Amino acid sequence: MLSLALIPTGVLIAVILFLDIKLGYYLVALTLPFSINLPISFLHITLNVPLEPLLLFLSITTIYQIALKGMAIAYIKQPLSILFICFTTLLLLSSLFSTQILVSLRMCIQTLAYIIPAYWGILFLSRNDTTFIRNILLIPLISFSIICFINFIRHSTHYFDRSYAVSMAQPFYSDHTIYATMAALMIPIAFTFMLWYFGKSFIKVLLFGTLFILSSSGLILSYSRAAILSILIAFGLYLFIRLKLSWWIFVIFLGIALLYTVSHQDSLMMSLKRNQTESKTRKTNLSNQVKSITNVNNDVSNLERINRWKSAIRMIEEKPYLGFGYGMYQYEYFPYQKESETTEISIRNPQAKYMSGTGGTAHSEYLLLTSENGLFCGITYIALLITSIVLSVKNIRSIPTNNVYYYVSIGIVMSITTYIVHGCFNNFLDTAKINVIFFALLASISSISVQLTDSKNSISI
């Protein structure tokens, strides 16, 4: 009955947002962290409300507005835009050749409803409003920080016990790793705005310092190893950019690391075998959480990830070009497991305990996309990530350090870096909250790049 009662409210909101599309985007940014899963009984589906209905409406409205007013060719010719078109085309193509076409097409349409407003809509609305990008990043930061504050208080009543990390993320996040991913995406935004206002406004430094601390508390208390590692690497990139180090230094450092790994592989393997630190113990601390990443002996979480990765690789070998179809990993990976690689938490028969198609995921954005949509899609996604980093660094070097978008660009590239790292261990592009933020960051890079070109290497504040 609740879902039926919400229909008139939804219609009213749709009418208002149709009259002012920018208001719709700000509403999405505001409510994104607070959205919850709500069963729609008469449709037999679960929606993330109000986020997913808003995104569906904004997709239709965005397409209408772009068709009516047009999109400057400069935005379409952007490298990220071209790769974005290729990526979405490959998703649709793999869905048409899926092992379950209707299921894949439904997922594809759902994903398009996320990314059309998140990418094309933000490009469209930022063309004449240089403050739009800042607003669309800051609003969810503030909303998410409120959730982190609430969760900090809730967790403190349990003396910050690790066993409550999963339940603390709910109801706004169904999984503590999604909560941690959001925190990792938000922390760099808070950090770089704090730097921008340093020496300009004590109140704003205090505000963004508070948001930074709250987001960081969310990350730490999520006990997500991959997210913690990703933010450490993102801050390493920050130092690389601020110190204006040459990329050759990075290449040389990487080469030395590879040489050391090869020449000391025996001793490194012995160290890995001696690592018995587990991530799931109740009294584990932050240090042990990070150490447990390399435990491939008895950490069941790590061993199950390896099982899922190997299953995905075998699926890629089976169907390398178009994959099994978008969203099909959870249905198809079972026969690609080897008994010797399964763990106590492996799902061998989805009908035994789980509904069909809820067998879990590949725990790798790269392997999941490739196994479902083929090698071309996986390569395009990696190209999208690499291009985003290259363009971001190029933008940073083109913007004066006394301009807010110098810091905005640093925050964006740090946030994307966290997802690049996190994507090795988890996958959340099928989650509306993460998908929207990720593609909004990509759109921001393209928008800043176009504005820099149009204004001859300067961008207004």
C-alpha positions in Angstrom: 0.0 0.0 0.0 2.9 2.3 0.7 4.2 2.0 -2.8 0.7 2.9 -4.2 0.4 5.9 -1.9 3.7 7.2 -3.3 2.5 7.4 -6.9 0.7 10.8 -6.6 3.8 12.3 -4.9 5.9 10.9 -7.6 3.7 12.4 -10.3 3.8 15.8 -8.6 7.6 15.7 -8.3 7.9 14.7 -12.0 5.8 17.7 -13.1 8.0 20.1 -11.0 11.2 18.6 -12.3 10.0 18.7 -15.9 9.7 22.5 -15.5 13.2 22.8 -14.0 15.5 20.0 -14.9 18.5 21.4 -12.9 16.4 21.2 -9.8 15.9 17.5 -10.6 19.7 16.9 -10.6 20.2 18.7 -7.3 17.4 16.6 -5.8 19.1 13.4 -7.0 22.4 14.6 -5.5 20.7 15.4 -2.2 18.7 12.2 -1.9 21.3 9.8 -3.4 23.0 8.8 -0.1 19.6 8.6 1.7 17.8 6.4 -0.8 16.6 3.0 0.4 15.4 -0.2 -1.2 11.6 -0.4 -1.3 9.6 -3.4 -2.5 7.0 -2.5 -5.0 4.5 -5.3 -4.4 2.2 -4.9 -7.3 5.1 -4.8 -9.8 7.1 -7.6 -8.0 10.3 -5.5 -8.0 12.5 -3.6 -5.6 13.4 0.0 -6.3 16.0 2.2 -4.6 13.7 5.1 -3.7 13.6 7.9 -4.5 16.9 7.6 -6.5 16.0 5.1 -9.3 12.5 6.7 -10.1 14.2 10.1 -10.3 16.9 8.8 -12.5 14.4 7.2 -14.9 12.5 10.4 -15.2 15.7 12.5 -15.6 16.9 10.2 -18.4 13.7 10.8 -20.4 13.8 14.6 -19.6 17.6 14.8 -20.4 17.1 13.1 -23.8 14.2 15.5 -24.5 16.2 18.6 -23.6 19.2 17.6 -25.6 17.0 16.7 -28.6 15.3 20.1 -28.2 18.3 22.3 -27.6 21.2 20.3 -29.0 24.6 19.4 -27.6 27.8 21.2 -28.6 29.9 19.0 -30.8 32.9 19.7 -28.5 31.3 17.7 -25.8 30.5 14.7 -28.1 34.1 14.7 -29.5 35.7 14.5 -26.1 37.7 11.3 -25.7 35.6 10.2 -22.7 32.4 10.8 -24.6 33.6 8.7 -27.5 34.6 5.9 -25.2 31.4 6.2 -23.3 29.4 5.7 -26.5 31.5 2.7 -27.3 31.0 1.3 -23.8 27.2 1.6 -23.8 27.0 0.2 -27.3 28.9 -2.9 -26.3 26.7 -3.3 -23.3 23.6 -3.3 -25.5 25.2 -5.5 -28.1 26.2 -8.2 -25.6 22.6 -8.0 -24.1 21.2 -8.8 -27.6 23.3 -12.0 -27.7 22.8 -12.9 -24.0 22.0 -16.4 -22.7 18.9 -14.7 -21.2 18.1 -11.8 -23.6 15.2 -10.3 -21.6 17.1 -10.3 -18.3 20.1 -8.6 -19.9 18.1 -6.0 -21.8 16.3 -5.1 -18.6 19.6 -4.6 -16.8 21.0 -2.7 -19.8 18.0 -0.3 -19.8 18.3 0.1 -16.0 22.0 1.0 -16.4 21.3 3.4 -19.2 18.8 5.1 -16.9 21.6 5.7 -14.5 24.3 6.8 -16.8 22.4 9.0 -19.3 21.7 11.7 -16.7 24.9 11.1 -14.8 27.1 11.7 -17.9 25.2 13.4 -20.7 22.9 15.3 -18.4 25.8 16.8 -16.3 27.6 17.7 -19.5 24.5 19.4 -20.9 23.7 21.4 -17.7 27.3 22.5 -17.0 27.8 24.0 -20.5 26.6 27.4 -19.3 27.0 27.1 -15.6 30.5 26.6 -14.2 29.2 26.3 -10.6 27.0 23.3 -11.5 29.9 20.7 -11.3 30.9 22.0 -7.8 27.3 21.8 -6.6 26.7 18.3 -8.0 29.7 17.0 -6.1 29.3 19.0 -2.8 25.6 18.2 -2.2 26.0 14.4 -2.0 29.1 14.9 0.1 27.1 16.8 2.7 24.2 14.3 2.6 26.6 11.3 3.0 28.5 13.0 5.8 25.2 13.2 7.8 24.8 9.4 7.3 28.4 8.9 8.5 27.6 11.0 11.6 24.5 9.0 12.4 26.4 5.7 11.9 29.2 6.9 14.1 26.8 7.5 16.9 25.1 4.1 16.3 28.4 2.3 16.1 29.6 3.9 19.3 26.8 2.3 21.2 28.3 -1.0 20.3 31.9 0.2 21.2 32.8 0.2 17.5 32.7 -3.6 17.3 33.7 -4.8 13.9 30.8 -7.4 13.8 28.3 -4.5 13.6 29.9 -2.9 10.5 27.5 -4.6 8.1 24.4 -3.6 10.0 25.6 -0.1 10.5 25.6 0.5 6.7 21.9 -0.3 6.5 19.2 0.8 5.6 20.8 3.3 3.3 23.4 0.9 2.0 22.7 -2.8 1.6 26.3 -3.8 2.0 29.2 -2.3 4.1 31.5 -2.4 1.0 29.1 -0.2 -1.0 29.1 2.2 2.0 32.9 2.1 2.1 33.1 2.8 -1.7 30.9 5.8 -1.3 33.1 7.0 1.5 36.2 6.6 -0.6 34.7 8.6 -3.4 33.7 11.4 -1.1 36.8 11.8 1.0 39.0 13.4 -1.8 36.2 15.9 -2.5 36.1 17.0 1.1 39.9 17.1 1.4 40.5 19.2 -1.7 37.8 21.7 -0.9 39.3 22.0 2.6 42.6 22.8 0.9 41.0 25.4 -1.4 39.5 27.3 1.5 42.6 27.2 3.6 43.6 30.8 4.3 40.4 32.1 2.7 37.6 31.2 5.1 38.1 29.6 8.5 34.4 28.6 8.7 34.6 26.8 5.4 37.9 25.1 6.3 36.2 23.9 9.5 33.1 22.8 7.6 35.0 20.7 5.0 37.4 19.5 7.6 34.4 18.2 9.5 33.0 16.5 6.4 36.4 15.0 5.7 36.6 13.5 9.2 33.0 12.2 9.0 33.6 10.6 5.6 36.8 9.1 6.9 35.1 7.7 9.9 32.6 6.0 7.6 35.5 4.5 5.6 37.4 3.2 8.7 34.4 1.9 10.5 33.2 0.0 7.4 36.2 -2.3 7.8 36.5 -2.6 4.0 40.0 -3.5 3.1 39.8 -2.6 -0.6 38.3 0.8 0.1 41.0 1.6 2.7 43.8 0.5 0.3 42.2 2.6 -2.5 42.2 5.8 -0.5 45.8 5.3 0.5 46.8 5.0 -3.2 44.6 8.0 -4.0 46.6 10.2 -1.5 49.8 8.8 -3.0 48.6 10.2 -6.4 47.8 13.5 -4.7 51.4 13.8 -3.5 52.6 12.9 -7.0 50.5 15.7 -8.5 51.3 18.3 -6.0 55.0 17.7 -6.1 54.8 18.0 -9.9 56.7 14.8 -10.4 57.4 13.6 -13.9 55.5 10.5 -15.2 59.0 9.1 -15.9 59.6 8.9 -12.2 56.4 6.8 -11.9 57.5 4.5 -14.7 61.0 4.1 -13.2 59.5 3.4 -9.8 57.1 0.9 -11.3 60.0 -0.8 -13.2 62.1 -1.0 -10.0 59.1 -2.6 -8.2 58.6 -5.1 -10.9 62.4 -6.0 -11.0 62.4 -6.4 -7.2 59.3 -8.6 -7.3 60.8 -10.9 -10.0 64.3 -11.1 -8.3 62.8 -11.7 -4.9 59.8 -13.8 -5.9 60.8 -16.8 -3.7 61.1 -14.8 -0.5 57.9 -12.9 -1.3 56.0 -16.1 -1.8 57.3 -17.4 1.5 56.0 -14.2 3.1 52.6 -14.7 1.6 52.5 -18.2 2.8 53.4 -17.1 6.3 50.6 -14.5 6.4 47.8 -15.9 8.6 46.1 -12.5 9.3 42.4 -12.9 8.7 39.9 -10.1 7.9 36.8 -11.7 9.5 38.0 -12.0 13.1 36.0 -10.0 15.5 38.8 -8.1 17.1 40.7 -7.3 13.9 42.1 -3.8 13.7 42.8 -1.4 10.8 46.4 -2.6 10.4 45.4 -6.3 10.3 42.6 -5.5 7.9 45.2 -4.2 5.4 47.6 -7.0 6.1 44.9 -9.6 5.5 44.7 -8.5 1.8 47.7 -10.7 0.9 46.5 -13.7 3.0 45.8 -16.5 0.5 46.1 -19.3 3.0 43.2 -19.2 5.3 41.3 -15.9 4.7 38.0 -17.3 3.3 37.1 -13.9 1.8 40.3 -13.8 -0.2 40.1 -17.5 -1.2 36.5 -17.0 -2.4 37.5 -14.0 -4.4 40.1 -16.0 -6.2 37.5 -18.7 -6.9 35.2 -16.1 -8.4 38.1 -14.5 -10.5 39.1 -17.9 -11.9 35.5 -18.7 -12.7 35.2 -15.4 -14.6 38.5 -16.1 -16.5 37.2 -19.5 -17.6 34.0 -17.8 -18.8 36.0 -15.3 -20.8 37.9 -18.2 -22.4 34.6 -19.8 -23.3 33.0 -16.7 -24.8 35.7 -14.1 -25.4 33.9 -11.7 -27.8 30.4 -10.9 -26.6 30.4 -12.7 -23.3 27.4 -14.4 -21.7 25.3 -11.2 -21.6 25.0 -8.3 -19.4 24.2 -9.4 -15.8 24.7 -13.0 -16.6 27.6 -13.8 -14.3 25.4 -14.5 -11.3 23.5 -17.1 -13.4 26.3 -18.7 -15.3 29.5 -19.0 -13.2 28.5 -22.1 -11.2 29.8 -24.8 -13.6 33.0 -22.8 -14.1 34.1 -23.3 -10.5 36.5 -26.1 -9.6 35.8 -28.1 -6.5 39.4 -27.7 -5.4 39.1 -23.9 -5.4 35.7 -23.6 -3.7 35.4 -22.5 -0.1 32.9 -22.9 2.7 31.1 -19.8 1.5 31.0 -20.8 -2.2 27.6 -21.2 -3.8 27.5 -24.4 -5.8 23.8 -24.8 -6.4 21.7 -21.6 -6.5 18.5 -23.4 -6.0 19.6 -25.1 -2.8 19.5 -21.9 -0.7 19.3 -18.9 -3.0 16.8 -17.8 -5.7 18.0 -18.4 -9.3 20.4 -15.6 -10.4 21.5 -14.5 -6.9 24.7 -16.5 -6.9 26.9 -13.5 -6.2 29.3 -11.6 -8.4 32.9 -11.7 -9.7 34.3 -9.3 -7.1 36.2 -7.5 -9.9 34.7 -4.8 -12.1 37.2 -5.7 -14.9 36.5 -9.5 -14.9 32.8 -9.1 -14.4 32.4 -6.7 -17.4 34.6 -8.8 -19.6 33.0 -12.2 -18.7 29.5 -10.7 -19.3 30.1 -8.4 -22.2 33.3 -9.6 -23.9 36.9 -8.5 -24.2 36.1 -5.4 -26.3 33.9 -4.1 -23.5 36.5 -4.9 -20.8 39.2 -3.1 -22.8 36.9 -0.1 -23.5 36.2 0.2 -19.8 39.9 0.1 -18.9 40.6 2.7 -21.7 37.8 4.9 -20.1 39.6 4.8 -16.8 43.1 5.5 -18.2 41.8 8.3 -20.3 40.0 9.8 -17.3 43.3 9.9 -15.4 45.3 11.3 -18.3 42.7 14.1 -19.0 42.4 14.9 -15.3 46.2 15.4 -14.9 46.2 17.4 -18.2 43.4 19.7 -16.8 45.2 20.1 -13.5 48.4 21.2 -15.2 46.4 23.7 -17.3 44.5 25.4 -14.5 46.2 28.0 -12.2 46.7 26.9 -8.6 44.7 29.9 -7.5 41.5 28.6 -9.2 39.0 26.4 -7.4 38.8 24.0 -10.3 42.5 23.2 -9.8 41.4 21.6 -6.5 38.2 20.2 -7.9 40.1 18.4 -10.6 42.5 17.0 -8.1 39.6 15.7 -6.0 38.0 14.2 -9.1 41.1 12.3 -10.1 41.7 11.0 -6.6 38.1 9.8 -6.4 38.3 8.0 -9.7 41.6 6.4 -8.5 39.8 5.0 -5.5 37.3 3.3 -7.8 40.1 2.0 -10.1 41.7 0.3 -7.2 38.5 -0.8 -5.6 37.4 -2.3 -8.9 40.1 -4.9 -8.6 38.3 -6.4 -5.6 34.6 -5.5 -5.9 32.1 -4.3 -8.5 29.4 -1.7 -8.0 28.6 -0.2 -11.4 25.3 -2.1 -11.2 24.5 -0.1 -8.0 22.7 3.2 -8.7 24.4 5.2 -5.9 28.0 4.3 -7.0 27.2 4.3 -10.8 25.8 7.9 -10.7 28.8 9.3 -8.8 31.3 7.5 -11.0 29.9 8.7 -14.3 29.3 12.2 -12.8 33.0 12.4 -12.1 33.8 11.4 -15.7 31.3 14.0 -17.0 33.0 16.6 -14.8 36.4 15.8 -16.4 34.9 16.2 -19.9 33.1 19.4 -19.0 36.2 21.0 -17.5 38.3 19.9 -20.5 35.8 21.6 -22.9 35.7 24.8 -20.8 39.5 25.0 -20.7 39.7 24.7 -24.5 36.9 27.2 -25.1 38.4 29.8 -22.7 42.0 29.3 -23.9 43.4 27.5 -20.9 41.4 29.3 -18.3 38.3 28.5 -16.5 36.1 30.8 -14.5 35.4 30.3 -10.9 
